[in-house]
């Protein structure tokens, strides 16, 4: 289950890439790390305590508002 907040972060990053707003690879890496941290925090809220547990979470197409 991916929250609306996380999807909005992904869309915002995508828009920055399309708009050529990210000029340095290190900046892209930092933004990706921020999204990864948000995604990991959501996985932990769903009960995943390790990466292996997170990989075992059931996929969902539902986006929480």
Secondary structure, DSSP 8 states (H G I E B T S, - for coil): -EEHHHHHHHHHHHHHHHTT---SHHHHHHHHHHHHHHHHHHHHHTT--SHHHHHTS-----EE-
